[in-house]
Amino acid sequence: METKRFVIRKSLVGQNKVITVNFKSGKTVKYNHDEVYKANQEKLENMPCFIKYKNYTATNSVPSFAKEFIIE
């Protein structure tokens, strides 16, 4: 799956998707959606955006809690 922003969505949990993000800056990163979600589930599920919209996005870069999950 390709996107223009980092995203964790409740609807993608369990699908073991590898997401490729093409940021506006030209930087491209890949990560396993389920690995990031599992490692940060409690944090994500307590965020207001995740409670209301069932997703978390970051437009300009990978958030610090997900950097260790970037696939080289």
N, C-alpha and C positions, 0 to 999 in steps of 0.2 A: 504494500500500500504506500502511495506517495502523497505527501502533503506539503504545505508551505509553512507549517508551524508544528511545534512539538505538541502532541496531544495524548491524553489518557482518557478513554471513554469507557463508561460502564458497559455499553453495548458490545465492546470489543473484547471484554474479559473472557478468557477461555478459548479464544480463537487462535492463540499462539502466533499472532501477526508480527512480522518484522516490518517496521515502519521506516521509510526513508523520508527525511525532511530536507527540503531545499529552501534554506532561509534566504531572505532578501539580500543579505550580505554576500551571497554566493557560496557560503559554507554548506556542505551536505553532510548529514549524519544519519546513521542507522541505529535502531534499538529494537529490542524485543519488548513489545507492549506488555505482555503478561509478567515478565520478570520485573519490570519497573513497578507495575501495579502491586504485585505480591509483596515486594520489599517495602512498599510505602502505603499499603492499603489503609492502615489506621489514619495516617496523616491525610491522605486524599479524602477519605470518607468523612472527615471532620471539617473540611474546607467548605465555606459557604457556596462557592461556585459548583462544587461537586454535589453538594446536597440539593441545590436548586436545579442545576442543568445536567447533572450526571456526567460532567466532563471537566477536564482541566486542560488549559492550553497556555503555551508560551510562544509568543510571536517572534522574538529576536534571537533566542538562544535556548540551549538545553538547561533546565533548572539544575541547581547544584545537587539536589537529591537524586538526580537521574544520570549524572555524568559518568558514574562508574559502570553504567550499563550500555554505553556506546560500543557498537561493534566496529572494530577496525576494518 
